[in-house]
Amino acid sequence: MVWGVSQQTIDKNPELVKVMMEMHRKATEYAMSNNEAKIEMAMQKLGQQRKSIELAAPNVELTWKIDDEFIKHAKAYAQLMLEKKQIRQLPDFSKFINVQFMPGAKVASSK
């Protein structure tokens, strides 16, 4: 559902990161095209009841693409989290979101 990688892994094993990105892309596209699989996966991973996931599923969009719009939303969400004291400081988006493994992605500077 979500995955992240350390800078150390990017530096030491970029081929692994590339493979993981491709796996994440395929899994995301599968889940978004197969609602029953998405529900089953959410029940298994989140431990919630089927009915609650069925009600929530139409409001969930899984995506692997990081583009300008994604970064804009991430920054806005982080700002809200900061204002609600859920985080102590905003992340450095130039390091927090790394697009170098996105196939063909063209994004503006994430600063």
N, C-alpha and C positions, 0 to 999 in steps of 0.2 A: 504494500500500500504506500509506503514511504521508504525511501532509502537515502542514506548519506554516506559520505566517504571522507576520510581524513586527508589532509594535504600530503601527509607522509605516504599514504597508499597511492595517491595520484603520482607522486614523484617516483616511487619505487616500482610501481606495477601498473602503469597506465593501460596496458593491454587488458588486465583484469577489470579495470573500471569500464573500459569500452564494452567488454562482454556483459558486465552487469547492467550497463545502460541499455543494451539491446534486449536483455532478458526482461528488464523493467518495462520497456516499450511494448514488447509482445504481450506480457501479462496484463498491462493496462488496457491495451486495445482489446484483448480477449474479454476481460471483465466488463468493459463498456459495451461490448456487442452481445454479451450473454448474461442477462439479468439474473437468471437462476444461479449461475456460477458465482456471480458477485454476491448474492444473498448468502449462499452457502459458505463462501469464504469469510464473509463478515461475521456470520454466526460462529464459525470456528475460531477466528482470530480475536474477535472482540467479546465473545461469550454472551452475546445478547440473544434475546428471543426472536424467532422468525418474524412475528407480527410487527415488532418495533422496527426491524430492519426493512421489512416490506414497505412500511409507511415512510421511512426515511430515504429509501433508495432513489426515488425520483428526484430528490434534492441533491444527490451526490454525483459529482462529475469527477471521474478519475482522469488524470492527464499526465503525460510524461513530457510534454512540450514546454520548454521554458523560452518564452519570447518576451517582448517588451510589455505586453499586457499582463503576463504572469508576474513579472518583476514589479510592475506598478501596484498590483494587488498585494503582493508580498510586503512591499514597503508600507502600504496603507494598513494592513493587518498588524504589522509589527508596531506601527505608531499607536494603534488602538491598544495593543497589549502593554506598551509602555505607559500610556495614560492610565490604564486600569491596574498598573503596578504588578502585572503578570511577569514582566521582565524588568531588569534593572537598567538596561541600556539597549539602544538599537544595535543590531549587528552591523558589522562592516560588510555591506552588500557586495563590495568588490571581491571579497573573499568568501562570503557566506553562500553565494550562488555562483557556481562555476559552470559555464556553458560550453567549455571546450570539447565535451563529449557528445554534444547535441548534434545529431546528423543534419547538416545543412542549416542550422539555426543562425539567424542573423539578428542580433540584438544590439541595442544601444548600450553605451557604458552603464554598468549597474551602480555607479556612484550616486 
